[in-house]
Amino acid sequence: MLQAKLYPAVYKSSSGPVRRVAVTVGYDGQVTEAELALGRLVQHVRLEKGENHFVFDIPDAGVDRTLPLSLRTGQVSLASDEIKVPVARHWQMNLVQHTHTDIGYTRSQMEILAEHLRYIDYALDYCDATDHYPDAERFRWTFEVSWPVKEYLKNRPASQVERLKRRVKEGRIELGAMYLNFDELPDEQTLAASLAPLKLFREEGLRTDLAMQDDVNGIAWCFSEYFADAGVKYLNMGTHGHRALICFDKPTVFWWESPSGKKILAYRAEHYHQGNYWGVHNPDDFTKFEQCVWDYLGQLEAKGYLYDICAIQHSGYLTDNAPPSTRSCEMVKRWNEKYEWPKLRSAVATDFIKTVERDYAGQIPVIRGAWPDWWTDGFASGAREAAVSRTTHSHAIAGQGGLALAKLAGAELPHGVMGKVSGMNEALLFYDEHTFGYCESVRDPYGRETWEQRSLKQSYAWEAYRHAGLLGEAVMGLLQSFIPKTDEPSVLVFNTLNWSYSGIAKVYVDHQLLPRDKAFEITDASGRSVPAQAGESRSDGTYWYIYVRDVPALGFIRCRIDVKDEPLPSEASAGSLSGTHVENEWYGLDFNLQRGTISRLYDKDLQRQLLTEDAEWELGEFIYETIDDRGALERYTYPRFTRRHPEKMRFEAYEEGAIWDTYRFKGETAAGIGHDNLTVEYHIYKVEKKIEVVYSLRKKAEAEPEAVYVSFPYQIEGGRIFLDVPGGNIEAGIDQIPGSSNDWYTVQNFAAVRSSEVQVVMGSPEIPLMQFGAINTGRYQSGAVPQTTNMYSWPMNNYWTTNFNADQTGGLQWSYFITSSADTTAGFATRFAWENRIPFLTRVLQAGGREGKAAPSCGTFLTLRPDNLLLVNMSPVEGEHAVMLHLRETDGRPAVFAVTSDCVKIRKATVCDVTGKPIDEKGKAEFRPWESKFIKLSW
C-alpha cells in the first residue's frame, strides 16, 4: 500500500519555500531496503512490517503539477502512484485580540468596570514593548466596546491619553462604536443614546469606523441605520452559539441592509474566543495550535469559503474580561518562522473586513433583514426588573419630549437636568447590557457571588427608574410655569407624540383638591365631561385614570375639576355574573368562568370571530410549564414538558367603571405561593375599542426549570404575524437573517396578526418576549415561520444554565392591550402601540388664577408633517436654542419632512447623524420608506 498526503502549507527552508508530502507505505514482508521516489527526489528507505512513514520536501513551483510516486527494491517495482500538487493557497489568518466585556460574569461588576481601564494602560505598554518586532508580530488590540474608552479619556492624565491617540492613529489600537454588548431589551431611543461616545471620539481626533458585538448572536436592526449615517462602516459579530443558532454555515462577509436600504459591511465571525480554544495564548503548546489551525482551514475549504484571508478573535487569556497579553505575538513569531504560507498576522478587526471589501467586492452579497437575538429570553428570569426597564424606556421618551416642549416654550433648563437624561440612559444601558450576572448563578443560585452580582445588576434598572422619576418632576416643574392657574383646580395633560389622539392619562390628585367621598366632574375645554375612574388610593390622594379626547400633537389640554357638594355615587359591582356573555359597542365576548379566560371574541365592526374555535389554551390563559431537563435546550432539542392551567380558578367580581368595566378572576397556580396567588383582570373599555388584560402573581421561589406563558389564540384567515423590532417592522420568520431567533421574539411595541382585510394588534408595556404560532421552546429550526396566527406571551422563565437568575419571587404585575381594525397598515399598529406605551405627562394645578389673565385651555408647541413619520424621541440640544428629533417612517411610503411652531420661529432644520453631527444642511429632509433620521431644529 502506498499513500501520499500533500500538506496545504508552504514551509520555509534554507533552500527556499517548499511543499511537504507525507508518504505512508504499508508493508507486509521481511525488512528490506527500498527506493522511494517522488518526482526527481529519491530516498533510500528501510521498510519494516506495518506502516512506514516518510516525508518529502519539494520546492514550491508556484504552478499546478502532477508528480509520479514510486517504490522499488532493486529492479522490482513494489508500488507506484502519482500525486497532484496544486498551487498552494496563500492563506492569511489575522489574529484579532480584544477583551470581551462581560460585566459581572467572571467577577463583581464593581471590580470589572475598574479593570477595563487598567487593561488600556497595559495595552499601551504592550504596544511599546513590541515596537521592535516584525510588523506582523507586533501587539495590536481592538476595543470591543466604547464605554471604557470614554471613561479612560475622562479619567487618565493627558500624557496617557496622548499615548492612546497615537496608537489609534497608527492603527495598532482600534476603537469600537458599541457602548456595550446589547441584546434586544433596549429600545431604539436608548440605543441611539448609546452612540454618544462617537461624538467625544471625534472631538478627540479618534477615528471610529468599526462596531463590534461579541457573544450576543443578534443585534438591533436600527444600528444599521445609525451606523451608516455616522460613518461606522463595518460591523464585526463574534457570535456565540450557546442555546442559539448561528446565522450562515461559515464566516460570512455581507452588506447588511437597513430597513430603508442603507448598507454597512458586516462580518459574521467565529466565536470571539476561537483563537483561545486553539491555545493561541499558550505558545508553549505550539503543536496543538498548529493542528487546530490546519483543521480549521480544512473546514473552510470543505465549506467553499471564498476568501484567502480569514480572521480569528481571541483574548489575552481564555476568559471573559481578560487582560491583554503578548502571548499571541510569540505564537505568530513561531508560526511565521516555520511557514511561508499560511501567514499569521496580529491585526485589528477591520484589517480583515477592509481586505475583503477591496479584493472581493464583486462576491459580497447584500442581505436585508433583522437580526433577532436568541438570548433576550434570559431576561425573563428577572421579570420584575425587565418590566421596570421597559417602563423606564417609555418614561424616558415622554420625559425628554416634555423637556423639549419646555425649551420650545422658552424655559431655561435647570443646571444638570441633561445630566439626569444621561444618567437615566446610562443606567438603562448597563441593565440592558447582555450580561445578567455571575457565571455560576444557576449552579450556585444562593451563593455570595451570585447574589452580589444579581443585586448589582438589578440596581441599574431601579437607578434608571429613579432618574426617570426625577426627570419627570423636573419637566412638569418647567411646563407648569407656562400655564397660568384658573379659578378652579385643573389637570394639565401633555402629549409628547407627534399626532393628536384620545387616550388614558394617569394622574395623582390630593384629597384636598378632590376628596374621596365627594362627587365631582372633570370637563375639557369644549365643556365635554371627561370620564374618570379611580385606581389605587392612599390616605393623602388617589390615582385617577381620565379619558382625555383629542390632545393635540406635541401639545396640551387643560381639564377643569369641579367638586360637588354631594356624596360620590357608588359604582355598580357584583360578586357573580348572570351569564358568561358580555357586549359593548365594539365586541361581544364569552368568558370561561372555570378557566378565567375569554373563549370567544367577536368584533362587531368586522363581523368576525377573532379566536381559534375550541383552542387548547384560550385568550388570557395563564400557562405554567415545567421541564424535566434544562440541558435539552443546550442540545437544541425539545425538553419534556408539563403544562398546567391554574387551579381553583373562579370569578371574583364585576366592577362597573366610567372608562372600563372590570371582570376579575382569582385562582391558584403552582407557580405561586399562598392562597389566591393569581389574579386576572379583564378591562373591557367603554370609551374606545380596546381590551386590557392585567395579571398579578405572587411568585414562589423555584430554582428548578419553569416558565410562564399567556395565550392569545387569534385566528385570522390568511393572516400573517408582524412585529416591531428596534428600528423597524418585520414579518415573523420572513424579514430576518436565516438562523436568527425565530422561536421567540423581543417585541418592542406591538405584535399584529394581519390579513388584507383585518388586523389584530396587541402589546405589553412590561413584557417583551413573545412566541408565535405555537409554544416553540426547544424547536431551534432555522428559517421556520409561525405555524398559526396564535400568539403566546412569555413573561418569565429560568431555563438558562448560566448567568441568568435561577429563580424569582414576590409580587409581580403586568398587562396587555388589544384592539382590532379594518386598518391593516403598519402605521395603525405603530400608533396604537405608542399611545398605549408612552404616557401622557400630567400635572394638577390648584386654583389661583389671576383676574384679567387668560389661561389657555389647550395648545400646540410644534407641528410635524407628514403623518407617516413617527417621532421616536425629541430632546433638547444642550447649549443651543435647538431640539433634536429622532424620526422614523412607519408606513412604507416616502415622506418629505415639514415643521411649524406656534412657540418659536424655526430658523433651520439640519439633518444629522445619531451623534448630532450635520450630514445634510439643505433643510429639506426626504425620508425613504422605513428610514430613520435625526433632525436638529434651531431657532
Disulfide bonds with the S-S distance in Angstrom:
none
